[in-house]
């Protein structure tokens, strides 16, 4: 019994840590991910209730017509399961403070999908045995995770897009539709092969190959858009900053083997830029804190050719001639202005 349980949960755990390892720049707390996975597992309850109401899922597949099989694959099973998995992700993660970059959408949606897949896999493996467990480890479980990835990718796009709530809803809906279509196609192949007793299930492997390829592309794209990604100078050297202008975390700096003296300089300059500054003009010498824009407001924008922010100036500081930039480690301009430059560049686009 223990070996069967390990066979059922092993692929779920392995896939979960694969996605968690891909979250390199600002990793999510495991406790929060497990909460999302737990709610995803609990989503199996309403799924079973709804699918039982439809009735076809408890029938022998050989008695179903082709039309009934298509409806069962795409609507009764595909839509029902993906909707409740998405609901588990939205309730526990989408509106939380923990989802603060696009890849987080992928991570939490996959966690919800794998929570559901764990319950489903236990039921199937205990009923079908070792052979079923091995087959599902390379087909059904990865498919659940990738369907969650599509929902999470578009949800991440929606959350950080500067647009109306209705457009955000449409973006999330696109992810759900893609997940339902892929899930339905997967199930239709499996149902048809099982009912007709043929080798049609082999079609699952090219379908999964396409899903894996697209999933890896989306993971790379989401990570590339992370505001926590380390910035490099024009010579390809790490600067000690993220692309949004904040200092790298000590953990990331150590992994990148960035010199400690450089990071001390970075933190010193960044902290000084956030101190109270003197306003010398008609404001009567009032003091106020330096403005530090929130990357969640603006960072999603058209990609520039370079990640290094371009120089911008306040209206009363426009130079009459080109200024020679100060010399900083890694060839950067004054790092205290990075955040302002970063968002000024985004706003222009």
C-alpha positions as CSV (number, residue, x, y, z in Angstrom):
1,X,0.0,0.0,0.0
2,X,2.8,2.4,0.8
3,X,4.5,1.7,-2.5
4,X,1.2,2.4,-4.4
5,X,0.8,5.7,-2.5
6,X,4.3,6.8,-3.3
7,X,3.7,5.9,-7.0
8,X,0.6,8.1,-7.0
9,X,2.2,11.1,-5.2
10,X,5.7,10.8,-6.5
11,X,5.2,12.4,-9.9
12,X,3.0,15.2,-8.3
13,X,5.8,16.1,-5.9
14,X,8.5,15.9,-8.6
15,X,6.6,18.2,-10.9
16,X,5.8,20.6,-8.1
17,X,9.5,21.0,-7.2
18,X,10.4,21.4,-10.9
19,X,8.3,24.5,-11.1
20,X,9.4,25.7,-7.7
21,X,13.1,25.5,-8.8
22,X,12.3,27.5,-11.9
23,X,11.2,30.4,-9.7
24,X,14.8,31.6,-9.2
25,X,14.5,35.3,-8.5
26,X,11.8,35.6,-5.8
27,X,10.7,32.2,-4.6
28,X,7.3,31.7,-3.1
29,X,6.9,30.4,0.5
30,X,6.2,26.7,0.6
31,X,3.5,27.1,3.2
32,X,1.5,29.4,0.9
33,X,2.0,27.0,-2.1
34,X,0.8,24.1,0.0
35,X,-2.3,26.0,1.0
36,X,-3.1,26.6,-2.6
37,X,-2.4,22.9,-3.4
38,X,-4.7,21.9,-0.5
39,X,-7.6,24.0,-1.8
40,X,-6.9,22.5,-5.2
41,X,-7.2,19.1,-3.7
42,X,-10.5,20.1,-2.0
43,X,-11.8,21.2,-5.4
44,X,-12.1,17.5,-6.2
45,X,-15.3,17.5,-4.1
46,X,-17.4,19.9,-6.2
47,X,-15.9,18.4,-9.3
48,X,-17.2,14.9,-8.4
49,X,-20.6,16.3,-7.5
50,X,-21.0,18.3,-10.8
51,X,-19.7,15.4,-13.0
52,X,-22.1,13.0,-11.2
53,X,-25.0,15.4,-12.1
54,X,-24.1,15.2,-15.7
55,X,-24.4,11.4,-15.5
56,X,-22.2,10.4,-18.5
57,X,-19.1,10.1,-16.4
58,X,-20.5,7.1,-14.4
59,X,-21.5,5.2,-17.6
60,X,-19.7,2.6,-19.6
61,X,-17.9,4.5,-22.4
62,X,-18.8,1.9,-25.0
63,X,-22.4,3.0,-24.7
64,X,-21.7,6.6,-25.6
65,X,-22.0,8.0,-29.1
66,X,-19.3,10.1,-30.6
67,X,-21.2,13.3,-29.9
68,X,-21.8,12.3,-26.3
69,X,-18.1,11.5,-25.9
70,X,-17.0,14.9,-27.2
71,X,-19.5,16.7,-24.9
72,X,-18.2,14.6,-22.0
73,X,-14.6,15.3,-22.7
74,X,-14.8,19.1,-23.3
75,X,-17.7,20.2,-21.1
76,X,-18.5,17.6,-18.4
77,X,-14.9,16.8,-17.5
78,X,-12.6,19.4,-19.2
79,X,-14.5,22.6,-18.3
80,X,-15.6,21.4,-14.8
81,X,-12.2,20.3,-13.6
82,X,-10.3,23.4,-15.0
83,X,-12.9,25.8,-13.7
84,X,-12.7,24.5,-10.1
85,X,-8.9,24.3,-10.3
86,X,-8.8,27.9,-11.5
87,X,-11.2,28.9,-8.7
88,X,-8.8,27.4,-6.1
89,X,-5.9,29.4,-7.5
90,X,-7.9,32.7,-7.7
91,X,-9.2,32.4,-4.2
92,X,-5.9,31.6,-2.5
93,X,-3.3,33.4,-4.6
94,X,-4.5,35.8,-7.3
95,X,-5.6,38.6,-5.0
96,X,-2.9,38.0,-2.4
97,X,0.2,40.1,-1.7
98,X,2.3,37.0,-2.5
99,X,1.6,37.1,-6.2
100,X,3.9,39.9,-7.1
101,X,5.3,38.9,-10.5
102,X,4.0,37.1,-13.5
103,X,5.7,33.8,-12.8
104,X,3.9,33.6,-9.5
105,X,0.7,33.1,-11.5
106,X,2.2,30.0,-13.0
107,X,3.5,28.7,-9.7
108,X,0.3,29.0,-7.8
109,X,-2.0,27.8,-10.6
110,X,0.3,24.7,-11.0
111,X,0.1,24.1,-7.3
112,X,-3.7,24.2,-7.4
113,X,-3.7,21.8,-10.4
114,X,-1.3,19.4,-8.7
115,X,-3.3,19.4,-5.5
116,X,-6.3,18.2,-7.6
117,X,-4.1,15.8,-9.6
118,X,-2.8,14.2,-6.3
119,X,-6.4,13.2,-5.2
120,X,-7.3,12.0,-8.7
121,X,-4.1,10.0,-9.1
122,X,-4.5,8.3,-5.7
123,X,-8.0,7.1,-6.7
124,X,-6.9,5.9,-10.1
125,X,-3.7,4.2,-9.0
126,X,-5.3,2.4,-6.1
127,X,-8.0,1.2,-8.5
128,X,-5.8,0.3,-11.4
129,X,-2.5,-0.7,-9.9
130,X,1.1,-0.1,-10.7
131,X,0.7,-0.1,-14.5
132,X,-1.9,2.7,-14.2
133,X,0.4,4.6,-11.9
134,X,3.3,4.5,-14.3
135,X,1.2,5.5,-17.3
136,X,-0.4,8.4,-15.5
137,X,3.0,9.6,-14.1
138,X,4.0,10.5,-17.7
139,X,0.6,11.5,-19.1
140,X,-2.2,12.7,-16.8
141,X,-0.2,14.3,-14.0
142,X,2.0,16.4,-16.3
143,X,-1.1,17.3,-18.3
144,X,-2.9,18.6,-15.2
145,X,0.2,20.7,-14.3
146,X,0.5,22.2,-17.8
147,X,-3.2,23.1,-18.0
148,X,-2.7,24.9,-14.7
149,X,0.3,26.6,-16.3
150,X,-1.8,28.1,-19.1
151,X,-4.3,29.5,-16.6
152,X,-1.6,30.9,-14.4
153,X,0.4,32.5,-17.2
154,X,-2.6,34.5,-18.5
155,X,-3.7,35.3,-15.0
156,X,-0.2,36.7,-14.3
157,X,-0.5,38.8,-17.5
158,X,-3.9,40.0,-16.4
159,X,-2.9,41.0,-12.9
160,X,0.0,43.3,-13.9
161,X,-1.5,44.7,-17.1
162,X,-2.6,48.4,-16.8
163,X,-6.0,48.0,-18.2
164,X,-9.7,47.7,-17.1
165,X,-11.1,45.0,-15.0
166,X,-13.1,43.7,-17.9
167,X,-10.1,43.3,-20.1
168,X,-8.3,41.5,-17.2
169,X,-11.2,39.1,-17.0
170,X,-11.0,38.4,-20.7
171,X,-7.2,37.7,-20.5
172,X,-7.9,35.2,-17.7
173,X,-10.7,33.7,-19.7
174,X,-8.3,33.1,-22.6
175,X,-6.1,31.0,-20.3
176,X,-9.2,29.0,-19.1
177,X,-10.4,28.3,-22.6
178,X,-6.9,27.1,-23.7
179,X,-6.7,24.8,-20.6
180,X,-10.2,23.4,-21.3
181,X,-9.5,22.8,-25.0
182,X,-6.2,20.9,-24.2
183,X,-7.9,19.0,-21.3
184,X,-10.8,18.1,-23.5
185,X,-8.6,16.9,-26.4
186,X,-6.5,14.8,-24.0
187,X,-9.7,13.2,-22.5
188,X,-11.3,12.7,-25.9
189,X,-8.3,10.7,-27.1
190,X,-8.2,8.7,-23.9
191,X,-12.0,8.0,-24.0
192,X,-12.1,7.1,-27.6
193,X,-9.1,4.7,-27.3
194,X,-10.7,3.1,-24.2
195,X,-14.1,2.7,-25.7
196,X,-12.9,1.4,-29.1
197,X,-10.2,-0.8,-27.6
198,X,-7.4,0.5,-30.0
199,X,-4.0,2.2,-29.8
200,X,-5.4,5.7,-30.2
201,X,-4.0,6.6,-26.8
202,X,-0.6,6.9,-28.5
203,X,-1.8,10.2,-29.9
204,X,-1.5,11.5,-26.3
205,X,2.3,11.7,-26.6
206,X,2.6,14.1,-29.6
207,X,-0.1,16.2,-27.8
208,X,1.9,16.2,-24.6
209,X,5.1,17.0,-26.5
210,X,3.5,20.2,-27.9
211,X,2.2,21.1,-24.5
212,X,5.7,20.7,-22.9
213,X,7.3,22.8,-25.6
214,X,4.9,25.7,-25.3
215,X,5.0,25.4,-21.5
216,X,8.8,25.9,-21.5
217,X,8.4,28.9,-23.7
218,X,5.9,30.5,-21.4
219,X,8.0,29.8,-18.3
220,X,10.9,31.5,-19.9
221,X,8.8,34.5,-21.0
222,X,7.3,34.9,-17.5
223,X,10.8,34.7,-15.8
224,X,12.2,37.2,-18.4
225,X,9.6,39.7,-17.3
226,X,10.4,39.4,-13.6
227,X,11.2,42.7,-11.9
228,X,13.5,40.8,-9.6
229,X,15.7,39.6,-12.5
230,X,19.4,40.6,-12.0
231,X,20.4,43.5,-14.3
232,X,23.6,43.6,-16.3
233,X,25.7,46.5,-17.7
234,X,26.6,47.0,-21.3
235,X,29.5,44.6,-20.9
236,X,27.4,41.8,-19.5
237,X,28.5,42.2,-15.9
238,X,26.1,42.0,-13.0
239,X,25.5,45.4,-11.4
240,X,24.1,44.3,-8.0
241,X,20.7,45.6,-9.0
242,X,17.5,44.1,-10.3
243,X,16.1,45.3,-13.6
244,X,13.6,47.5,-11.7
245,X,16.4,49.3,-9.9
246,X,16.3,47.7,-6.4
247,X,19.3,46.0,-4.9
248,X,19.5,42.2,-5.4
249,X,18.7,40.1,-2.4
250,X,21.8,38.8,-0.5
251,X,20.8,35.2,-1.5
252,X,20.7,36.0,-5.2
253,X,23.9,38.0,-5.0
254,X,25.7,35.1,-3.4
255,X,24.5,32.7,-6.1
256,X,25.8,35.1,-8.8
257,X,29.1,35.4,-6.9
258,X,28.8,39.2,-6.8
259,X,31.6,40.8,-4.7
260,X,30.4,41.7,-1.2
261,X,32.0,45.2,-1.4
262,X,30.0,46.0,-4.5
263,X,26.8,44.9,-2.8
264,X,27.7,47.1,0.3
265,X,28.1,50.0,-2.1
266,X,24.8,49.2,-3.8
267,X,22.9,49.0,-0.5
268,X,24.5,52.2,0.8
269,X,23.6,54.2,-2.4
270,X,20.1,52.8,-2.5
271,X,19.4,53.6,1.1
272,X,20.7,57.1,0.7
273,X,18.4,57.7,-2.3
274,X,15.4,56.9,-0.1
275,X,16.3,59.4,2.6
276,X,14.4,62.7,3.1
277,X,15.4,65.2,0.5
278,X,15.4,69.0,0.5
279,X,13.2,70.8,-2.0
280,X,14.8,74.1,-3.0
281,X,12.2,76.2,-4.8
282,X,8.9,77.8,-4.3
283,X,7.7,75.1,-1.9
284,X,9.3,77.0,1.1
285,X,12.0,74.4,1.7
286,X,9.5,71.7,2.6
287,X,10.9,68.2,2.9
288,X,9.4,65.0,1.5
289,X,10.5,61.5,0.9
290,X,12.0,60.6,-2.4
291,X,9.4,59.0,-4.7
292,X,9.9,55.3,-5.3
293,X,7.4,54.0,-7.9
294,X,5.8,50.6,-7.3
295,X,6.8,48.2,-10.1
296,X,3.4,46.5,-9.8
297,X,1.8,49.7,-11.3
298,X,3.9,50.0,-14.4
299,X,6.5,47.4,-15.1
300,X,4.4,45.5,-17.7
301,X,5.2,47.3,-20.9
302,X,6.7,47.0,-24.3
303,X,10.2,45.4,-24.1
304,X,13.1,47.7,-24.9
305,X,16.2,46.6,-26.7
306,X,18.2,47.0,-23.4
307,X,17.2,46.3,-19.9
308,X,19.4,49.1,-18.5
309,X,17.3,52.2,-17.9
310,X,17.9,55.2,-20.1
311,X,18.7,58.6,-18.6
312,X,15.8,61.0,-18.0
313,X,15.7,64.4,-16.2
314,X,13.2,66.4,-14.3
315,X,11.9,69.5,-16.2
316,X,14.1,71.9,-14.2
317,X,17.2,69.7,-14.6
318,X,17.4,69.4,-18.4
319,X,21.1,69.9,-19.2
320,X,22.2,72.3,-21.9
321,X,25.0,69.9,-22.9
322,X,25.7,66.2,-22.6
323,X,26.9,65.3,-19.1
324,X,29.6,62.8,-18.3
325,X,28.1,60.1,-16.1
326,X,29.7,59.3,-12.8
327,X,31.7,56.2,-12.5
328,X,30.0,53.4,-10.6
329,X,30.9,49.7,-10.3
330,X,29.8,47.9,-13.5
331,X,29.8,51.1,-15.5
332,X,26.3,52.2,-14.3
333,X,24.9,55.7,-13.9
334,X,24.0,56.9,-10.4
335,X,21.9,53.9,-9.0
336,X,19.8,56.2,-6.9
337,X,17.9,57.2,-10.0
338,X,17.3,53.7,-11.4
339,X,13.7,53.3,-10.3
340,X,12.7,56.7,-11.6
341,X,14.4,56.0,-15.0
342,X,13.0,52.5,-15.3
343,X,9.4,53.7,-15.0
344,X,9.9,56.9,-17.0
345,X,11.0,54.6,-19.8
346,X,8.0,52.3,-19.3
347,X,5.6,55.3,-19.3
348,X,6.9,56.6,-22.6
349,X,5.9,53.3,-24.3
